[in-house]
């Protein structure tokens, strides 16, 4: 199948493109820069997007940029509708309807645009990626203390598991909202931070902080987890072990 992947050079996008190619499909990667397997287009201006979707069976929309997601999705939808694309697959986030955060509100708006956009669609929500937590811990560990949200459960999922699910959805018929995809374990943020420190050989004091505000309350209440959808296979510890092995 001819499949266009937006965000195909990102963490999830690279795993998805590799999986689609392994399955024998022909993914095009929408990118602002030319390269092997890429087609040049810019979702922020719309330049090149109509040409990118022309002749495509399915678009998997995985591109994201804080503050830009809604207009970018609108441009992509118009191009896909004009080109009679038969299927648009969107990757969204578990908890965007429960946790108050601007980025999540924008994701909800994109979901509504897609639902009303005139292109047959599938929306998959996933929990936070292992990579996101690792990046966050790296940023927070620059001082001798690594602060985390006290009492905050997370259920991170591996991008390879998400890529596998998206690849299957991309070649199937449009299915609307499909069951969420969450990681195999629910663990406190402090526990995940200690696992990251151990795997990276860093020594920091993990300091759980009971942060105020609606965002922290919603996360403590389980807003970012999906216990009934723990279908991911790769745990955070396995992800960390694989990263450590590659670097050693």
Buried (B, 14 or more C-beta within 10 A) or exposed (E): BBBBBBBBBBBBBBBBBBBBEEBEBEBBBBBBEEEEEBBBBBBEEBBBBBEBBBEBBBBBBBBBEEEEBBBBBBBBBBBBBEBEBBBBBBBBBBBBBBBBBEBBBBBBBBBEBBEEBEBBBBBBBBBBBBBBBBEBBEEBBEEEEBBBBBBBBBBBBBBBBBBBBBBEBBBEEBBEEBEBBBBBBBBBBBBBBBBBBEBBEEEBEBBBEEBEEEBBBBBBBBBBBBEEBBBBEBBBBEBBEBBEEEEE
